[in-house]
Amino acid sequence: MLDAATRSGANPTSGAPEARDHSFWADNIRTFRIAARLGWQVEGNWADPFVFFIFTILRPLATALILVLMYTVIAGGQKPQFFNYLYLSNALFVLVIQTMSGLAWTVLDDRENYKMLKYIFTSPARQISYFMGRAVAKISLGLLTMGVLLAVGVLFLGLQIDVARIEWGWLAVYFVLGMITLVSLGLILAGIALVIARNGAAIGEVVAGCLLLFSGAYFPVDVLPTVIREISMGMPITYWLEGMRRAINGGTLTYVADGSNGTIAGVQPISPALAGIDNGQLLAIMVLSAVACSVVSYFFYQWVENQAKERGMIDRLTGY
């Protein structure tokens, strides 16, 4: 049969690379799909949907109400533009925390609670696709919570969003690039969770919480100390938050500056440092950030995974 194929001019090995490529992508998609379903079952199988929904949004909603109270006391109800900046950043940052902590928690949950991580690594499952799939539930809950916070802000808390001014195209582009960056950063945390000794359960939330200061979420980068400001200007999440705020607001957030003797000095951007970057430059920064984070996270995870396997850390239990 081989001779007949050779005489007919056919290459018996042609199509083999394509078949391998197809198998690679098919395996990753199948792993991701199954892991995503498993993630939803793990997240929500302990309560009815209504109770689960209330529990999910209660914490971030309480945080938002605390921020509103603090802002009302400090600002005395003045300068609503600053409130828009603060509230939008807080709602968007829920997605940052859920995405980054979701990937890190997947490793710890499967290793410490269910003791299944060693079986995942010995199965044909693609590990990176599995972790991303398991985190889909938390990311989706983050999206849901973000939407609820924005709706509550508009309906009850004085958040000013004009739907007609939302730049939907920029919003979609910034969102996709931001999710690529956040998932990549979460994958780095997942790799660290493989080799961390103890107290790894909070690694995602601790790191994401630190970013509240360094990403200009609650405070414009212009008011930060010089060293912290330089760090903030070098972080991709800073630009993602700025892009999302612009797209939702329909432009750069501004405020009416007060002049001397109670006069109005004019309209000023809340963050002049970020306002000097136009949408084209912001897009270029986010594209480069997404590519760089994706490449770095992939190779970092591969390296950490090999270290974990060599040191026998895949199936160890580190809880107290």
N, C-alpha and C positions, 0 to 999 in steps of 0.2 A: 504494500500500500504506500509506503514511504517512497519507493522507487517510482511508482506511478505518479505520485504527486510531484516528485522532482522533475520527471520527464515532461509533465504538463506545464512546468514553469511556475508552479505554486510554491510558496514559501510556507512550510509546515509550522513555523514559529511565528508567522506574521499574525498580528493581533494580540500576541501575548502581553506586551506592555500595556495595551489598551485594556485588556482583561484585568490585569493587575491594578491599574488605575481605577477601573470601575469597581473592583472588589474593595479597594481601599476606601473610596467614598461611600460605597454601599454599607460597609461595616461601620463607618463613623456615623452615618445618618441613622442606621438601625440602633446603634448604641445610644445616640442622643435621644432618639424617640422613646426608647424603653426607659431610659434614666429619667426623662422628663415626667413620664407617667408615674414612675416610682416616687419621684420627688413630691408630686401632688398627693399621692396616697400617704406618704410619711407625714407631710405637713398637716393634712386635714382629716385624717381618719379617726381622730379622738373626739370630735365634736360635730354637732349638726352645722350645716353651712351658715346659718344666721349667727350662732354663737361664735363660730370661727371668724366670721367677718367682723363682728364687734370687737373681738379680742385683738384682731390684726391691726385695726385702725385706731384703737383706744390710746395706745402709747404715743404714736406720732401726733395724734390730735391733741393730746394733753400737752405735749411739748410745744405745739403751735399756740395753744391758749396761754401757756406760760410766757412765751415770747411776746404775744399781744399785750398781756398785762404789763410786762416789763417795759415795753415800748411806750404804752400809754402813760405809765407813771413817769418815765424819764422825759419823753418828748412832750407830754401834756397835750396830746392830740394834735400837735402841729406837724408840719412837713410830712404829708401822707406819701410823698414820693419815696422817702426813706423807708416807710413801712412796706411799700411795694417791693423794694429791693430786698429787705429782710425776709419778708414772707415768701416771696418767690424762691429765694435761695434755700430757705428751710424746706419748702415742699420738694424742690428738686433734689436736695441732699438726702432725702429718704431713699431715693433710688441708688445713690452712691453707697450708702451703708448696706442696703439689702443686697446689692450686687457683689460688693467686695467681701462682706461677711458671709454671704451665702456660699460662695465657692470654698472659703476656708472652713466653714462649719461642716460642709459635706464630708471632708476628709475625717474630721474628728468624730462626726456622728457615726459614720460607717465603721470607724476603727474602735471607738470607745464604747458606744452605746449598743450597736447591733453586731459588732465584731465580725463584719462581713468584708472589710477592706482587703484582707489577704485573698479572699476568694475572687474579688474583682480583679486583682492583679494576676491571678493564675488563670483567669478565664480569657476567652478571645476578645473581650470587650476592650475598646479603645479608651484608655484612662482619661485623657483630656476631654474627649467627647462625653464620657460618663459624668465627669465632674460638672461640665457645663450643663448637661441635661438635668442633673440633680438640682442645680441652682435655678432652673427655670421657674420653679414654684415661688421661690423667694423673690426673684426679679419681678415676676408677674404681680405678686402681692405688693411689692414696692411701687409698681406702676399704678396699681389700684389705689393705694394709699395716697400717692401723689395727686391723683385725680380728685380724690375725696377732699384732700386738704385745699386744693385750689377752688373746688366748688364751695366748700364751707367758707373759705375766705371771701369769695365774691358775694355770697348770699348773706352772710351774717357778720363778717368782721371788717368790712370796708375795703377789701382788696379791689383795686381798680384794674380791670382787664376789659378791653374793648375787643370783642371777637372780630369785628370788622378790620381791626388794625393788625391782627396776628399775621405774621409772615410765615405762612404754612410751608412754603418751599424750604426756607432756611431752617425752620423748626425741624422738618423731617431730616435734612442733611446733618444738622448739628446733633440731633438725637442719635442717629445711626453711628456717627463717628464717636460720639461720647460713649455709647454702649460698647463699642469695640475696645475703647481705651479702658473702661471700667472692668470689663470681663478679663482683659489682659492683666490688669493690676490685681484682680481677684485671683487669677491663676498663679501669680507670684506668691500671694498669701497662702494659697492651697499648697504650693510647694514647700513653703516654710513650715506649714502645719504638719507636713510629713515627718519633719526632723526635729520639731520643737519638743522640749522635754516636758514641761508642765504649763498649766494655765493657758493652753492654746485655745480654749473655748472662746475667749474674748478678743483674740488677735484681730479679727476682722473689724469689730466695732471700735476697738481701741485705735487702730490705724485710721479708720474712716473718721472717727471723732477728732483725731489730731488734725485732719485735713480741714475741719471747720475753721480753724484759725489760719492755716497756711493757704487756703484756696480763696480767701476773700468772700466767703459765704455770708458771714454775719457782719464783717467790717470791710469797707472798701480797702483795696490794697494800698491806697495812697496814705492812709492813716496808720499803717503798721510801721514798726521800727525798721530801719534801713535793711538790716540783715534778713529779717523775716519777709520784708517786701521783695527782696531779690529772690528769695526762695519761692515765694508765691508766684512771681512772674515767670519762674521756670517750671511750673507745674501744669500739666495738661488740664486738670480739673478746673483750674482757675478760668481758662479760656472756654471750657465747655459751659460752665455756669454763666459766663458773660454772654456767650452766644445764645443760650436758651432764654436768658432774661430779655435779650434784644428781640428775639423772634416773637416771644409772647407779648412783649410790650409794644412791638411795632417800631422799635428804634432804641437808641441808647437812653437809659433812664437818666432823667435830669431833675433838678430842683431849682426853685426860685431863691437865689442868694439874697440875703439881707445886706443892705448897705448901711452907711452911717446915718444917724438921725432918723432911723426907721424907714429909710428909702429902700427901693428895690435895686440891687446891683445888676441883676440880669439873671438869665437862665444858665446854669452851670451843670455839667455832667457830674453824677455822683462819684464816679471814678474817672478822673481825667486821664490816668495812666492807661486804662483800658479803652477809653473813648477815642484815644488817638489811633487805635487799630481799627481799620475799616473791615467790612465783612469779607472781602477778598483775602486780606491778610489773615484774618481770624480763621477762615476756611483752610488756608495753606498750613497754618500752625496746627490745626486739629488733624488734618490729614497726615502730616509728618508725625504727630504725636501718636496717632492710631497705628501707623505702620511701625514706628519704633517700639512702642509698647508691645505690639503683637509679636514682633521678632524676638525681643528681649525676653518676654514672658515664656515663649515656647522653648527657647534654648535653656533658660534658667530652670524651668520645670523639668526638662529632660535631665539636666545635670543633677538636680536635687533628688529626683526619683532614683537615679542610679546610685547616688550616695545612700539613700534610704535602704535600697535593696542590699547593697554591700554590707551595711552595718546592721541589718536585721531589724529595721525600724518599722516595717510595714504592718506587722501584727502585734506590736507591743502595746501595752496598756499603760497610760501615764496618769490616769486620774487618781485622786487621793482615795 
